[in-house]
Structures are given as structure tokens and as C-alpha cells.
Amino acid sequence: MNLSFKILKLFSAKWKFKIQKKPILIYDGAGNSKKILSQIISEKKINVFFNRGEEINILILLKVLFFKGFLNIRDNYRYEFIKTFNPKVIVTFIDTNLVFFKLKKLFPSVMFIAIQSGIKSKEILNQLNLNYSNNQIDYYFVFSKYYATELKKKIKANFIVSGSFKSNMIDLKNTNSKDIIFISKQTPDYLGLPVPFHEFQILKLLNDYSLKNKLKLDVVLKHDMCEEYQNFLIKNDLKNVKVKFSSSNYGSYKICKDYKIIVNSDSTLGYEMLALKKKVIFICYGSMESKKWNKKNNYPISITRFGYPGFKKKNIGKFWINYFDKGYIFKLLNEYIYMNENKWYKKFKKIIFDVMPYNKNNSLLISILRKKINH
């Protein structure tokens, strides 16, 4: 990071002067992390370290510059920030940040907790292939036993399988008043296109099925690109598809709860809705394709097979398929769209628990946090 960039970052950041010690420090404030954690712990007990420079404490920065200068300023500022605020617990929801796993050695008396916030592709897991002895935290809350098994090879921690923090905080009252919804993985910067290749193929198939069976098909987006996405679908003769988006807290969950059946490829939201006892079909088309296929279709990160990193060699199952097979997908839709949700959940409870268990209100995490901060 050159000097001019450092100066630009400094002046674009929000400046803070106050130093108020609190028992919990969130490492990396991206993604409304403070708001999310404050659902289980009072916001008055939480400070945030903004790892990306969105907010800078001027008093700490001046101290670092006075004693250390600009050399290794990011590392020195991070260290001084943690030392000054002196938290009992440091929590992160950005659990792919490599630096986080090295801080325990610098602050051995502090409890470090990582909370998995999204599914991880092979590429993301490979990023953690560093020196095992240097990667250490106290607790790692993960989606499934399969992630625990994989991450144990890379990070020293007490692994707790607890499912998704976000879905653990909600208790949906399902209406099932609508037909089919597809969870899109589209992002605003996806190569200037609103619909990835595999997603478009799945949508065409679902559109055909919906028209044939006189059903309505909707799509829920991660980002507000409704008009662009809708225009793309209309241009490609998918007029039966309606696009939805909500920026409100848990908006996507509230949208999905009203559908008889949910379809996705490998979305975190898909697994979360599964844990919330909704009927979800996984079409992980692309997960079995070669690197050449990924490159041809401009995928920077590969699509994960169902249940990854578990369920190896189980490319077709009770409610999933890892490749594109129109006949089998239609079979799954026909079999489950009108099935009672309680019957569905009882039928697949073990599989669901294996890939995404439900820990109501994150009681496992609350217990550990309260014990530490009240000690």
C-alpha cells in the first residue's frame, strides 16, 4: 500500500476520537456485523474494529505514527487498537480473513471467535492452506460437521456445529400461498451480466415447468437489480418470471417463506431455508464441470456440489442433483411441490441436520459469550 493511497484512505474514513472500552470487539464491521451480533448481546457491550479503514480512531493512529511511522501502519494500528480497547472477546463474521487467525498468539488472554457466514467453495477453503501452527482461535462456529472436519486441518480451534447465525434468529410462520421461487446468486458486478450461465439454464427449465403446470415462478435477488434482471429475462422470452428483492433485515427469508417450494443452485439462503423447514431443491449445475468449463463461462469461483465439503460422490439425491437433468428435476418438482412441509421435514430431518442444523436463538454462542464477559 503506497503512501498516497494511505493518505486517501485516511481522509475518506470516518474519524473517531473516543476510546470507550467494552467487553466485545467485532473484527471487521462489514455486512452490518454489529447489528447482527446485537441481536444476542446488547450493543452497549460491543465495539467494532473496521479492518477495511471505513472508520479510524485518530488518537490511536497518532500514537502509531508517532512511535512507528508509516512502516507496517496497518499491522501496527490493528495491534494498538486491540491493545487499547482491551476486549475480553473478539468476534468475526468475516471468517475468511487470514490475519484474524493469527491474532490469538499476540493476545493470548483474549477469547477469539469466528462465525461462519456463508458457504465456502474449494477456492475459498484453499486460501486457508497456510501454516497450521500459526492459525489459532478459541471457537469456530460452523454450518455443518463437514465444514468442521475440513477446517480442522487448517485452523486450531474448538469447532461448534451450530448452523447459520442469521437463520437461527428467526422463526418463520410459513404461508405457502405462492408457487415456486428461485434464489439467484447474481451480483451487481457479475461481468456486466444480470444472469450467470448456469442460472439462466435453470430458469429456462423452471419457466417451462411453470407454464406447463400453470404455476407462477418468481426469483429473489441478493441485490437491487430488479429492472435489469427482469429486462434480461423478458428479452430471452422468460416472461412468466417475476423478480423480487428486499433490502430490509431478513427480507429474503420473509419473501421465501411464502412459497410452496424453493429452488436454488448452491446459495447460503437455500441451506438456511432448509434449516427453517422449507422445501428446498438444489440444482448444483456446474459443480461437476471442469476448470475449462468454469473459465469458458467466466466463473471466478466454482459452484459447490450439494452438501460440500461433505456428500462426496452423492451427485444425485432425495432433493438435489449436481448436474443438469431435466427429467430428474421435473420429477423432484412433481413429487414435492404439494407435499406437506411437516412430512417433508420428518422425511429428510437427518440430511437437513447434517448440512445445516438449527440452534434456536444461537443459544450455544450466547452461553459462551455470557460466561466469558461476566467472568
C-alpha positions in Angstrom: 0.0 0.0 0.0 1.7 3.2 -1.2 1.7 6.5 0.8 -0.7 8.3 -1.4 -3.3 5.5 -1.1 -2.8 5.5 2.7 -3.5 9.3 2.8 -6.6 8.9 0.6 -7.9 6.2 2.8 -7.3 8.3 5.9 -9.3 11.3 4.6 -12.2 9.2 3.2 -12.6 7.3 6.5 -15.0 8.3 9.4 -12.8 9.8 12.2 -13.4 8.8 15.8 -11.7 10.3 18.9 -13.4 8.4 21.7 -11.9 5.4 23.4 -14.5 3.5 25.4 -13.6 0.0 26.5 -16.3 -2.7 26.0 -16.1 -6.5 26.6 -16.7 -7.5 23.0 -14.9 -6.3 19.8 -16.1 -7.2 16.4 -13.2 -7.7 14.0 -14.3 -6.3 10.6 -17.5 -4.3 10.6 -18.6 -5.3 7.1 -22.0 -6.6 6.4 -23.8 -5.0 9.4 -21.8 -7.2 11.8 -22.6 -5.1 14.8 -26.3 -5.1 14.1 -26.3 -8.8 13.6 -24.4 -9.6 16.9 -26.5 -7.1 18.8 -29.5 -9.5 18.4 -28.0 -11.6 21.2 -25.7 -9.2 23.1 -26.5 -5.6 24.0 -25.0 -3.1 21.5 -23.7 -1.2 24.5 -21.2 -4.0 25.1 -19.8 -4.0 21.5 -17.0 -2.1 19.8 -16.0 -2.6 16.2 -12.6 -2.7 14.6 -13.1 -1.6 10.9 -10.5 -3.7 9.1 -11.1 -2.0 5.8 -10.4 1.5 7.0 -14.1 2.7 7.0 -13.6 4.2 10.4 -10.3 5.2 12.1 -9.6 6.2 15.7 -7.4 9.3 15.4 -5.9 9.1 18.9 -4.7 5.5 18.2 -3.5 6.4 14.7 -1.5 9.4 16.0 0.2 7.2 18.6 1.1 4.7 16.0 2.5 7.3 13.7 4.5 9.0 16.5 6.2 5.8 17.6 6.2 3.6 14.4 5.8 5.9 11.5 4.1 4.7 8.3 6.0 1.4 8.1 3.6 -1.5 8.6 1.0 1.0 9.6 -2.0 -1.4 9.1 -0.5 -4.1 11.3 0.7 -1.6 14.0 -2.7 0.2 14.0 -4.5 -3.1 14.4 -2.3 -4.2 17.2 -2.6 -0.9 19.1 -6.3 -0.7 18.6 -6.9 -4.2 20.2 -4.4 -3.4 23.0 -6.0 -0.1 23.8 -9.7 -1.2 23.7 -8.6 -4.4 25.6 -11.7 -6.6 24.9 -12.5 -9.9 26.6 -13.8 -11.4 23.3 -13.1 -10.7 19.7 -15.7 -11.9 17.2 -15.7 -12.0 13.4 -18.4 -12.9 10.9 -15.8 -12.5 8.1 -14.3 -15.9 8.7 -12.0 -16.0 5.7 -9.8 -13.2 6.9 -6.4 -14.9 7.3 -5.0 -12.2 9.7 -7.8 -12.9 12.2 -6.5 -16.5 12.8 -3.0 -15.2 13.7 -4.1 -12.7 16.4 -4.5 -15.2 19.2 -0.8 -15.5 19.6 -0.5 -11.8 20.1 -3.3 -11.6 22.6 -3.5 -15.0 24.4 -5.8 -13.9 27.2 -8.5 -12.7 24.7 -11.1 -15.1 23.5 -11.3 -15.3 19.7 -14.5 -16.5 18.0 -15.1 -16.9 14.2 -18.7 -17.4 13.0 -19.2 -18.9 9.5 -21.5 -16.6 7.5 -21.6 -18.2 4.1 -20.9 -21.4 2.2 -17.3 -21.9 1.1 -16.1 -23.0 -2.3 -13.0 -25.1 -2.8 -11.1 -21.9 -3.8 -12.0 -20.2 -0.5 -11.1 -23.2 1.6 -7.7 -23.4 -0.2 -6.9 -19.8 0.8 -6.6 -21.1 4.4 -3.9 -23.6 3.5 -1.2 -21.8 5.5 1.0 -22.9 8.4 -1.4 -24.8 10.8 0.6 -23.9 13.9 0.0 -20.1 13.2 -3.7 -20.4 12.7 -5.4 -20.5 16.1 -8.7 -19.2 17.7 -10.8 -20.4 20.7 -14.1 -21.2 19.0 -15.2 -21.6 15.4 -19.0 -21.8 14.9 -19.6 -23.6 11.6 -22.6 -24.6 9.4 -22.0 -28.3 9.4 -19.9 -31.2 10.7 -18.4 -31.4 7.2 -17.0 -27.8 7.4 -15.7 -28.6 10.9 -13.8 -31.7 9.6 -12.3 -29.7 6.7 -11.4 -26.6 8.7 -9.8 -28.7 11.5 -7.0 -29.4 9.0 -6.2 -25.7 8.7 -7.1 -24.0 12.0 -6.6 -24.9 15.6 -10.0 -24.3 17.4 -12.9 -25.7 19.3 -15.4 -26.3 16.5 -19.1 -26.0 17.3 -21.6 -27.1 14.7 -24.5 -24.6 15.1 -25.8 -23.8 11.6 -26.3 -20.3 10.4 -26.3 -17.4 12.9 -28.9 -15.5 10.8 -31.4 -18.3 10.3 -31.0 -19.3 13.9 -32.5 -16.0 14.9 -35.8 -16.3 13.0 -38.9 -18.5 13.5 -40.9 -18.3 10.3 -44.7 -18.7 10.0 -45.0 -20.1 6.5 -48.0 -19.4 4.4 -47.2 -21.4 1.2 -49.6 -19.2 -0.6 -47.3 -18.8 -3.7 -45.9 -21.4 -6.1 -42.1 -21.5 -6.9 -39.3 -19.2 -6.2 -35.7 -19.4 -7.4 -32.8 -18.0 -5.3 -30.5 -16.0 -7.6 -26.7 -15.7 -6.9 -26.5 -12.8 -9.3 -24.2 -9.9 -8.1 -24.0 -6.3 -9.4 -20.5 -6.8 -10.7 -21.1 -10.2 -12.4 -19.2 -9.3 -15.6 -21.8 -6.8 -16.6 -24.5 -9.5 -16.9 -27.5 -9.9 -14.7 -27.8 -13.7 -15.0 -24.9 -16.2 -14.8 -24.9 -19.0 -17.4 -25.9 -22.0 -15.1 -28.6 -19.9 -13.5 -30.1 -18.9 -16.9 -30.3 -22.6 -17.9 -32.1 -23.5 -14.6 -34.5 -20.6 -15.0 -35.4 -21.6 -18.6 -36.2 -25.1 -17.3 -38.3 -23.8 -14.3 -40.1 -21.4 -16.7 -41.1 -24.4 -18.9 -42.2 -26.4 -15.9 -44.3 -23.5 -14.6 -46.0 -22.8 -17.9 -46.8 -26.4 -18.4 -48.3 -26.8 -14.9 -49.9 -23.3 -14.8 -47.8 -22.2 -11.9 -46.2 -18.8 -11.1 -42.4 -18.5 -10.9 -40.6 -15.8 -9.0 -36.9 -15.0 -8.5 -35.4 -13.4 -5.3 -32.2 -11.4 -5.8 -29.3 -10.7 -3.4 -29.0 -7.1 -4.8 -31.3 -4.4 -6.1 -31.0 -5.1 -9.9 -34.7 -6.0 -10.4 -35.3 -3.9 -13.5 -32.1 -5.0 -15.3 -32.6 -8.7 -14.4 -36.3 -8.6 -15.4 -35.5 -7.0 -18.8 -32.9 -9.7 -19.4 -35.5 -12.4 -18.8 -38.1 -10.7 -21.0 -35.6 -10.3 -23.8 -34.9 -14.0 -23.6 -38.6 -15.0 -23.6 -38.9 -15.7 -19.9 -42.0 -13.5 -19.4 -43.5 -15.8 -16.8 -40.8 -15.0 -14.3 -41.2 -12.1 -11.8 -38.2 -10.7 -9.9 -38.2 -9.7 -6.2 -35.8 -8.0 -3.9 -35.9 -6.7 -0.3 -33.3 -4.6 1.4 -34.9 -5.0 4.8 -33.4 -7.1 7.6 -34.2 -10.8 6.8 -36.1 -9.6 3.8 -35.1 -12.5 1.5 -36.2 -15.0 4.2 -39.6 -13.3 4.6 -40.0 -13.5 0.8 -39.1 -17.2 0.6 -41.3 -18.3 3.4 -44.5 -17.9 1.4 -43.6 -20.4 -1.4 -44.6 -24.0 -1.8 -41.2 -24.9 -3.0 -37.8 -23.1 -3.2 -35.2 -23.9 -5.9 -31.5 -22.8 -5.9 -28.1 -23.9 -7.0 -25.7 -23.6 -4.0 -27.0 -20.5 -2.2 -26.4 -20.0 1.6 -30.0 -18.8 1.7 -31.1 -22.2 0.2 -29.4 -24.1 3.0 -30.8 -21.7 5.6 -34.4 -22.1 4.4 -33.8 -25.9 4.5 -33.0 -25.5 8.2 -36.1 -23.4 8.7 -38.2 -26.5 7.5 -39.0 -25.2 4.0 -39.0 -27.5 1.0 -35.8 -26.7 -1.0 -34.5 -28.3 -4.2 -30.8 -27.9 -5.0 -29.7 -27.9 -8.7 -25.9 -27.5 -8.3 -25.4 -27.4 -12.1 -21.7 -26.6 -12.8 -20.3 -28.2 -9.6 -19.2 -31.3 -11.6 -17.8 -29.3 -14.6 -14.1 -28.9 -15.4 -11.9 -25.8 -14.8 -12.2 -25.3 -18.6 -16.0 -25.1 -18.3 -15.7 -22.6 -15.5 -13.2 -20.5 -17.4 -15.4 -20.6 -20.6 -18.4 -19.4 -18.6 -16.4 -16.8 -16.7 -16.8 -18.3 -13.2 -14.2 -16.8 -10.8 -15.3 -19.2 -8.1 -16.7 -22.7 -8.8 -20.2 -23.8 -7.9 -20.2 -26.2 -5.0 -21.9 -29.6 -5.0 -24.7 -30.3 -2.6 -23.6 -30.6 1.0 -20.0 -29.5 0.2 -17.5 -30.3 1.6 -19.4 -33.4 2.6 -21.7 -35.7 0.5 -18.8 -36.8 -1.8 -19.8 -38.9 -4.8 -23.5 -38.3 -3.9 -24.3 -36.4 -7.1 -28.0 -37.2 -7.1 -30.2 -37.5 -4.1 -33.6 -37.1 -2.5 -33.9 -33.4 -3.2 -30.7 -32.5 -5.0 -28.8 -33.1 -8.2 -25.3 -31.8 -9.1 -25.8 -31.7 -12.9 -28.4 -30.7 -15.3 -31.1 -33.3 -15.9 -34.5 -32.0 -17.0 -36.3 -35.3 -16.3 -35.0 -35.7 -12.8 -35.6 -32.0 -11.9 -39.2 -32.3 -13.1 -39.5 -35.5 -11.0 -38.4 -33.7 -7.9 -40.7 -30.8 -8.5 -43.7 -33.0 -9.2 -43.0 -35.1 -6.1 -42.5 -32.3 -3.6 -44.4 -29.1 -4.7 -47.6 -30.2 -2.9 -46.1 -32.3 -0.1 -46.9 -31.2 3.4 -43.9 -29.3 4.9 -44.1 -31.3 8.2 -44.0 -34.5 6.3 -41.1 -33.2 4.2 -39.1 -32.2 7.3 -39.7 -35.5 9.1 -38.7 -37.4 5.9 -35.4 -35.6 5.5 -34.6 -34.4 9.0 -31.3 -36.3 9.3 -29.9 -35.0 5.9 -31.0 -31.4 6.8 -29.3 -31.6 10.2 -26.1 -32.8 8.5 -25.9 -29.9 6.1 -27.5 -27.1 8.2 -28.7 -27.7 11.8 -30.9 -25.2 13.6 -29.7 -23.8 17.0 -32.6 -21.6 18.1 -31.6 -18.0 19.0 -27.9 -19.1 18.9 -28.1 -20.4 22.4 -24.7 -22.2 22.1 -22.9 -18.9 21.2 -24.8 -16.9 23.9 -23.8 -19.3 26.6 -20.0 -19.0 25.7 -20.2 -15.2 25.4 -22.0 -14.6 28.6 -19.7 -16.9 30.6 -16.6 -15.0 29.3 -17.8 -11.4 29.7 -19.4 -12.0 33.1 -16.3 -13.7 34.4 
